[in-house]
């Protein structure tokens, strides 16, 4: 595969250590840091829309944003501001309590409307998008909130669950969800483990970034190597080490 195809979004990572001093060759991980919004916009470009027939809004993980904005306090504050302004929605992806997906609100609305078009639950979904989504940026919703504040009846809430807009959190509580995201979550979990395995199997449990991105992706890496590398670094599953040969990804010492 070409280098262009594998290129990561320009970024600055917190390089934890340096093995050697001196000039460092340019590589896809180095660049100017920016805002959380700019980070999300860059990461969205890595999302393989065609893999899902453009039925899903591009999903970015919070961990990936950390790969571009290593100061997590700043990243979280800016993401919260975007959430409060209604520009993004935060989604609980389900495979881990800390696994938060980020989607642009307009992308979410467009894909959800398309997914429910002509379905029996379309009315409830349209009501939710028109009345709840603009007014409440919460990660989850309570029954009292839905019935008393927004005027939803129990059957309408059931329709939201059937539509995939809600997933059950516990009795009387639901997570906001992306309809049809189950396949994405399956691909993500398998791909994360596969890319982590590529580093684990390398000599000294470390791998030059350019070498990793130049390899042919295993069949289980459906979302792309670059997409997963951002996650591995932001989730601190690998360390970034700056060397004269470029950036090395290394498994943390246990």
Protein Blocks (a to p, Z undefined) as FASTA:
>chain_A
ZZklmpccddddddfbdfbgcdddddfkbccdddfklmmmmmmmmpcfklnoomaccddd
fklmmmmmmplmlmmmmmmmmmmnomaccddehlamklccdddfklmmmmmmmmmgoiak
lmmmmmmmmmmmmmoccfbdcfklmmmmnopafklmmmmmmnomaccfbghiacdddehk
lmmmmmmmmmmmmmmmmmmmpghhiacfklmmmpccdfklmnojklmmmmmmmnopaccd
ddfkbccdddddZZ
